[in-house]
Amino acid sequence: MRDLGPQNAGYLANLKHDLPASVVVFLVALPLCLGIAVASGAPPLAGLITGIVGGVVVAWASGSHLAVSGPAAGLTTIVLVAIDTLGYQGFLLAVVLAGALQFGFGILRAGIFAYYFPSSVIKGMLAAIGIILIMKQLPHAVGLDSASFEGDLTLLRDGQMGPLEALTFSFTHMHVGATIIAGIGLVMLIAWAQIPALKKLKWLPGPLVAVGLGIGINVAYQAFAGDLFLSGEHLVSLPTGGLSGLFAEMSFPDFGRIGDVDVWSSAFTIAAVASIETLLCIEAIDKLDPYKRNTPTNRELAAQGIGNMIAGSIGGLPMTAVIVRGSANIHSGARSRVSAFAHGLLLLIGLVLLPMVLNMIPLAALAAVLLHVGYKLANPTLVIGMFRQSMEQWAPFAITVAAILATDLLKGVGIGMAVAVFFILRANLKTPYFIHHRESHEETGKNCIRIELSENVSFLNKASVNKVLHELPGHSMVEIDARPSMYIHPDVLELIHEFEETAHTRDIAVTLVDVPAAPGKIVGH
């Protein structure tokens, strides 16, 4: 019987596909929710709250059938700085405001603007986040889990311990037991990504194996090598005592700081980066969807905004649509949004019923998971590939990475965008016309030059057109042909007509072919 696709079947008809997929997504999401929260300097509970809201709420608000939302590694840098700057309750207010901004983006149909961010800058941003993630997780990988230890994120710092000093300090105070757990977990994750037989085990994700091994090794430490045993600050800490214990540990935003400029600055940064990450993920998920369904981007922004307002209101991290979970969802055979919803329910059940098991997870095991995530974000193959491209691609990429590491994410992306725009403007100097030289005119002896305008001549082409008109040789005959053009910006039209009026001073005879009149003027041809 021909498969008519999930869009022609009800949710109940797809349960046999969606429920097994939801279990796989849950197993992928659980260690990542915990690890990203720890990497962000937030309580582990915050990561699970966001994963639950992403599944239970955003899955239904979104227009995507297969995307899965939750805390994202790409936001760890922003969250870590925001918590350090604003305190946790101030940070939660920034998350709520970021959600409101995203909801506004969706209502104003701003989803299309994300596609105007150059890919070189986005790749540079993600690579820089990967590098920072690695630098921040190496101390946890060697057992330096003290809440009082916190190095500065940037290379340009003011009096705090920088990343290189932090790494040196970490390796001189390493915990052997934690280092073994992180090392074995990292080797397992690399093997899971490289060995074909292991890659086929879609129902058993590598991060879950790394976390499970970490628990098992630590239990063995307790039984056979007590000096290596990890406890206290080296383990995940989630509230116990069921729902009452969960509510007692929740944090809430400080709405009294709604006029704080720093809160709004963090909110804008979270909203911008989360929106870009979400739209990039949605584009990738739609390409992977075997039924090739398209997600409405503006609805997705509004849905993410709703999710972030709810998550921030009850102590969660900011969320995005996450490619790792979405691709796991698709490869596990999911057909509809029920899979993402069910994964959120499983996270909630695990949080309420299994906190004692989750509290056995060593932070070193989560560090191994996040080191692997950081490596994938800053993959050397990607970096080498970027540097093999033209300067227009690798220069914004490299400068974005360097600027983020030297300053912060928002400033770094701004600097990278400025460099990318420079190359875009420079490229536009070459594209809006074609110049054809013909033999000299028989009667006048003047050079004959024909300038054929391209299909679209935008404002960005104004400088280029101005340059070529001013560089035309004197004592020549010039024909400007606009017949191929569908659109010419009014400023460019004005420039062409001004040239026509003044060209006689350089003994240039100008003929305009199908060039529209400049705004406010009636010009003959």
C-alpha atoms as one frame of an Amber mdcrd trajectory, in Angstrom:
protein
   0.000   0.000   0.000   1.349   3.418  -0.954   2.483   5.629   1.961   0.498
   8.857   1.723   2.739  10.536   4.287   2.183  11.563   7.898   0.438  14.770
   6.879  -2.449  12.637   5.593  -2.657  10.497   8.728  -3.635  11.448  12.259
  -1.251  11.599  15.202  -2.548   8.261  16.498  -1.696   6.565  13.210   1.923
   7.716  13.569   2.384   6.659  17.211   4.137   3.427  16.221   6.851   5.582
  14.626   6.848   8.559  16.996   7.003   6.834  20.388  10.155   4.748  19.686
  11.800   7.849  18.190  10.909   9.879  21.292  12.804   7.405  23.490  15.951
   7.856  21.382  15.618  11.652  21.455  15.136  11.503  25.238  18.334   9.468
  25.600  20.213  11.986  23.427  18.735  15.026  25.164  19.151  13.958  28.799
  22.968  14.191  29.050  23.042  17.282  26.824  20.463  19.135  28.952  22.507
  18.439  32.072  25.875  19.119  30.441  24.885  22.387  28.781  23.451  23.658
  32.069  26.697  22.867  33.890  28.750  24.424  31.076  26.587  27.553  31.301
  27.204  27.990  35.019  23.542  27.203  35.760  21.995  24.504  37.984  21.517
  21.170  36.147  17.789  21.535  36.840  17.707  24.560  34.504  18.751  22.457
  31.510  16.060  19.861  32.168  13.390  22.560  32.601  14.264  23.942  29.174
  14.246  20.494  27.585  10.825  19.787  29.099   9.341  23.108  27.935  10.902
  22.624  24.497   9.140  19.292  24.160   5.838  19.797  25.940   5.110  23.370
  24.765   7.198  24.349  21.737   6.530  21.098  19.873   2.870  22.144  19.552
   3.427  25.888  19.066   5.978  25.336  16.295   5.091  24.722  12.679   7.862
  22.134  12.375   6.872  18.476  12.401  10.276  17.072  13.364  12.384  19.769
  15.080  13.201  19.307  18.770  13.919  22.309  20.997  16.005  22.554  24.138
  19.136  24.151  25.610  21.821  24.697  22.970  25.604  24.541  23.220  25.757
  27.643  21.019  24.302  29.757  23.833  26.596  28.581  26.645  28.989  31.511
  26.283  26.206  34.093  26.391  24.481  32.423  29.340  27.694  32.091  31.343
  28.492  35.790  30.921  24.888  36.847  31.617  24.694  34.859  34.865  28.047
  36.258  35.980  26.988  39.827  35.131  23.332  39.849  36.176  23.037  37.134
  38.800  20.717  34.201  38.198  17.402  35.988  38.740  18.479  38.883  36.527
  19.536  36.377  33.877  16.121  34.678  34.024  14.485  38.053  33.388  16.738
  38.457  30.331  15.542  35.048  29.071  11.892  36.085  29.480  12.536  39.370
  27.650  14.460  37.527  24.921  11.417  35.302  24.454   9.174  38.355  24.166
  11.525  39.807  21.544  11.505  36.544  19.584   7.713  36.446  19.717   7.739
  39.997  18.354  10.160  38.955  15.591   7.691  36.284  14.554   4.686  38.625
  14.593   6.629  41.202  12.544   7.647  38.470  10.068  11.338  39.032  10.691
  12.294  35.407  10.049  13.700  36.244   6.637  16.396  38.529   8.086  18.375
  35.582   9.441  19.168  34.594   5.860  21.063  37.870   5.415  23.702  36.839
   7.944  26.745  35.674   5.946  27.462  31.989   6.491  31.150  32.763   7.067
  30.253  34.858  10.135  27.844  32.221  11.463  30.459  29.486  11.037  33.018
  31.706  12.758  30.618  32.307  15.653  29.982  28.578  16.109  33.693  27.744
  15.841  34.535  30.344  18.503  31.812  28.949  20.763  33.313  25.491  20.261
  36.772  26.723  21.264  35.390  28.456  24.363  33.381  25.355  25.259  36.531
  23.239  25.098  38.496  25.720  27.220  35.737  25.854  29.836  35.187  22.082
  30.018  38.802  20.949  30.282  38.940  21.953  33.985  35.813  19.856  34.679
  37.330  16.982  32.711  40.249  16.879  35.157  38.039  17.262  38.223  38.211
  20.984  38.994  34.498  21.395  39.744  34.580  23.927  42.571  31.837  26.544
  42.266  34.350  29.157  43.417  36.609  28.497  40.436  35.717  30.528  37.376
  38.127  31.819  34.750  37.471  34.673  32.341  36.064  33.662  28.958  38.058
  36.120  26.860  41.704  36.480  25.952  41.524  40.209  26.735  40.616  40.226
  30.425  40.673  42.590  33.351  42.310  41.087  36.405  40.660  37.650  36.273
  42.233  34.304  35.537  42.349  33.901  31.758  41.814  30.659  29.844  45.473
  29.678  29.588  46.091  30.305  33.293  42.884  28.424  34.111  44.023  25.393
  32.130  47.454  25.449  33.771  45.838  25.711  37.203  43.466  22.844  36.350
  46.185  20.433  35.329  48.175  21.147  38.480  45.098  20.354  40.609  43.657
  17.437  38.646  41.631  14.623  40.161  42.861  11.329  38.716  39.479   9.616
  39.012  37.690  12.394  37.106  40.392  12.494  34.438  40.050   8.747  33.793
  36.257   9.032  33.475  36.510  11.977  31.064  39.235  10.304  29.020  37.347
   7.026  28.624  34.126   8.899  27.843  35.822  10.985  25.173  37.394   7.917
  23.554  33.983   6.229  23.562  32.322   9.254  21.928  34.965   9.404  19.198
  34.577   5.675  18.587  30.785   6.014  18.447  31.145   8.702  15.776  33.741
   6.845  13.683  33.023   3.101  13.835  30.218   2.159  11.386  28.850  -0.678
  13.532  28.451   1.656  16.512  27.006   4.479  14.413  24.183   2.142  13.395
  23.023   1.828  17.019  20.580   4.733  16.728  18.723   3.604  19.853  21.911
   3.870  21.942  23.410   7.366  21.532  27.069   7.954  22.307  26.500  10.661
  24.978  24.306   8.283  26.969  26.986   5.578  26.787  29.628   8.050  28.009
  27.437   9.087  30.942  26.554   5.477  31.777  30.225   4.507  31.728  30.996
   7.441  34.013  28.447   6.227  36.563  29.723   2.646  36.319  33.374   3.613
  36.717  32.603   5.794  39.733  30.661   2.940  41.367  33.725   0.739  40.778
  35.911   3.418  42.377  33.741   3.324  45.498  34.071  -0.451  45.725  37.734
  -0.936  44.790  39.606   2.412  44.767  38.163   4.772  47.347  40.748   7.503
  46.748  39.490   7.880  43.147  35.792   8.023  44.110  33.927  11.186  43.069
  31.291  12.704  45.338  29.788  16.040  46.362  30.706  18.870  43.999  31.992
  16.389  41.388  28.480  15.014  40.709  25.255  16.340  39.199  22.968  17.855
  41.821  19.218  17.720  41.184  16.430  18.215  43.737  14.973  15.085  45.297
  11.613  14.710  46.995   9.308  14.584  43.977   7.313  17.560  42.744   7.459
  19.393  46.085  11.250  19.204  46.116  11.334  20.303  42.492   9.204  23.400
  43.120  11.283  24.277  46.175  14.461  24.400  44.055  13.027  26.480  41.206
  14.259  30.043  40.651  12.197  32.901  39.270  13.045  36.132  37.423  13.508
  39.446  39.207  10.987  41.633  37.371  12.055  44.591  39.495  15.093  44.928
  37.190  13.090  45.326  33.997  14.593  48.785  33.468  18.197  47.513  33.805
  20.163  48.253  30.615  22.437  45.238  31.157  19.404  42.945  31.354  18.084
  44.278  28.050  21.525  43.977  26.429  21.683  40.294  27.393  18.084  39.810
  26.238  18.824  41.225  22.779  21.944  39.070  22.479  20.095  35.899  23.512
  17.164  36.678  21.199  19.401  37.380  18.193  21.705  34.373  18.537  18.909
  31.964  19.514  16.818  33.096  16.531  19.688  32.629  14.084  20.547  29.191
  15.488  16.900  28.142  15.362  16.391  29.204  11.751  19.611  27.509  10.648
  18.499  24.336  12.413  15.009  24.499  10.905  16.490  24.856   7.425  18.652
  21.765   8.007  15.773  19.747   9.502  13.497  20.564   6.559  16.184  19.267
   4.198  16.427  16.018   6.195  12.648  15.546   6.393  11.867  12.573   4.106
   8.489  14.157   3.310  10.085  17.549   2.458   7.681  19.608   4.564   8.476
  23.299   4.969   8.450  25.016   8.352   7.050  28.587   8.499   9.985  30.541
   9.925   7.950  33.346  11.471   5.770  30.882  13.359   8.934  29.130  14.536
  10.330  32.373  15.963   7.056  33.039  17.769   7.036  29.468  19.138  10.609
  29.787  20.398   9.633  33.086  22.002   6.760  31.422  23.856   9.099  28.656
  24.993  11.736  31.068  26.260   9.195  33.190  28.125   7.894  30.081  29.912
  11.341  28.553  30.534  12.761  31.817  31.876   9.737  32.284  34.135  10.353
  28.966  35.933  14.150  28.929  36.112  15.197  27.459  32.754  17.890  28.267
  30.212  17.175  29.857  26.820  16.319  27.381  24.085  16.663  26.924  20.352
  15.731  24.243  17.891  18.692  21.837  18.147  20.087  20.011  15.118  21.516
  17.087  17.149  18.106  16.226  18.598  16.208  16.973  15.404  18.443  14.764
  13.269  18.241  11.972  15.874  14.461  12.330  15.737  14.391  11.951  11.947
  16.884   9.089  11.800  14.868   7.238  14.436  11.804   7.280  12.187   9.691
  10.063  13.720   6.755  11.223  11.625   5.166  14.065  13.615   5.547  16.502
  16.507   4.273  13.832  18.919   7.831  12.493  19.145   9.227  15.820  20.408
   6.286  16.162  22.817   6.786  12.647  24.205  10.521  13.247  24.694   9.605
  16.264  26.861   7.277  14.102  28.943  10.037  11.511  29.390  12.411  14.228
  30.630   9.767  15.324  33.148   9.171  11.747  34.316  12.914  11.181  34.664
  13.326  14.383  36.674  10.495  13.521  39.078  11.044   9.772  39.460  14.779
   9.222  38.865  16.675  12.129  40.473  18.790   9.777  42.607  20.070   8.035
  39.469  20.756  11.334  37.696  22.635  12.601  40.760  25.135   9.760  40.279
  26.399  11.288  37.001  29.980  12.621  37.330  30.516  16.115  35.936  33.638
  14.729  34.262  31.409  12.474  32.129  29.317  15.482  31.074  32.555  17.366
  30.353  33.550  14.587  27.937  30.209  14.971  26.129  30.659  18.739  25.849
  34.303  18.500  24.780  33.095  16.357  21.897  30.366  18.905  21.089  32.957
  21.703  21.178  35.213  19.751  18.835  32.361  19.319  16.355  31.586  23.050
  16.470  35.251  23.965  15.895  35.999  21.016  13.626  39.495  21.341  12.087
  38.091  20.077   8.777  35.680  23.028   8.735  38.467  25.484   9.568  40.762
  24.104   6.859  37.881  24.151   4.375  37.172  27.807   5.126  40.805  28.805
   4.573  40.805  27.023   1.215  38.060  29.337  -0.010  38.422  32.895  -1.251
  39.373  35.777   1.021  35.736  36.924   0.983  34.915  33.744   2.934  37.893
  33.035   5.169  38.617  36.611   6.274  35.204  37.221   7.953  35.372  33.696
   9.422  38.831  34.154  10.944  38.174  37.691  12.178  34.873  36.624  13.779
  36.618  33.809  15.667  39.475  36.053  16.800  37.173  38.927  17.784  34.860
  36.711  19.864  37.817  35.160  21.689  39.339  38.597  22.283  36.166  40.439
  23.355  32.755  38.792  23.676  30.240  37.114  21.407  28.125  40.158  20.531
  31.090  42.426  19.770  32.863  39.653  17.899  29.886  38.935  15.661  29.488
  42.676  15.044  33.121  42.958  13.952  32.761  39.876  11.752  29.610  41.313
  10.156  31.416  44.582   9.408  34.199  42.684   7.634  31.699  40.551   5.701
  29.725  43.639   4.618  32.968  45.239   3.406  33.620  42.275   1.110  29.983
  42.257  -0.040  30.196  45.940  -0.966  33.508  45.382  -2.706  32.044  42.506
  -4.702  29.155  44.722  -5.784  31.638  47.061  -7.436  32.122  44.395 -10.092
  28.660  43.095 -10.871  26.087  45.638 -12.097  27.189  46.128 -15.709  29.071
  44.775 -18.708  31.290  47.029 -20.813  31.708  46.417 -24.541  34.260  48.347
 -26.617  33.604  48.767 -30.325  35.631  50.204 -33.189  35.983  53.968 -33.451
  33.142  55.862 -35.061  33.950  56.409 -38.758  32.818  60.043 -38.934  33.938
  61.409 -35.565  36.826  59.059 -34.820  35.616  58.752 -31.220  35.857  55.529
 -29.221  32.509  53.712 -28.970  31.703  52.189 -25.570  28.527  50.295 -24.734
  27.584  49.736 -21.066  24.955  47.046 -20.566  23.319  47.134 -17.138  22.552
  43.861 -15.376  19.101  42.560 -14.422  19.068  44.149 -10.956  20.991  47.313
 -10.134  20.589  48.032  -6.420  21.659  50.862  -4.148  24.761  48.825  -3.296
  25.809  49.189  -6.944  25.757  52.990  -6.822  29.456  53.337  -5.980  30.405
  50.921  -8.740  28.324  52.687 -11.403  29.673  56.064 -10.297  33.229  54.744
 -10.543  32.881  53.402 -14.075  31.143  56.546 -15.357  33.863  58.797 -13.987
  36.603  56.599 -15.434  35.216  56.659 -18.975  37.720  58.259 -21.354  36.967
  61.681 -22.782  36.275  62.220 -26.487  34.140  59.064 -26.705  30.635  57.900
 -27.554  28.862  56.042 -24.729  25.677  54.008 -24.935  24.047  52.933 -21.635
  21.671  50.043 -22.331  19.060  49.243 -19.653  17.019  46.776 -21.712  18.165
  43.733 -19.639  17.294  45.493 -16.358  14.212  44.595 -14.349  15.042  47.037
 -11.543  17.308  50.067 -11.200  17.516  51.870  -7.870  16.398  55.544  -8.032
  19.795  56.758  -6.773  21.511  54.943  -9.642  19.032  56.409 -12.144  19.761
  59.882 -10.810  23.481  59.228 -11.169  23.107  58.114 -14.800  21.021  61.151
 -15.759  23.437  63.520 -14.024  26.234  61.929 -16.036  24.227  62.428 -19.233
  23.774  66.125 -18.422  27.444  66.799 -17.659  29.196  64.413 -20.065  29.543
  67.098 -22.746  32.151  68.847 -20.588  34.432  65.859 -21.291  33.381  65.638
 -24.944  31.415  62.448 -24.307  28.278  61.823 -26.361  25.757  59.817 -24.315
  22.890  57.680 -25.592  20.444  56.140 -23.109  18.536  53.036 -24.188  15.428
  52.187 -22.134  16.805  53.962 -19.071  13.801  55.104 -16.986  13.457  58.733
 -15.978  15.041  59.710 -12.700  12.520  60.304  -9.889  11.005  63.762 -10.187
  12.291  64.309 -13.721  11.001  63.737 -17.228  13.868  62.671 -19.407  13.734
  61.826 -23.076  15.634  58.963 -24.662
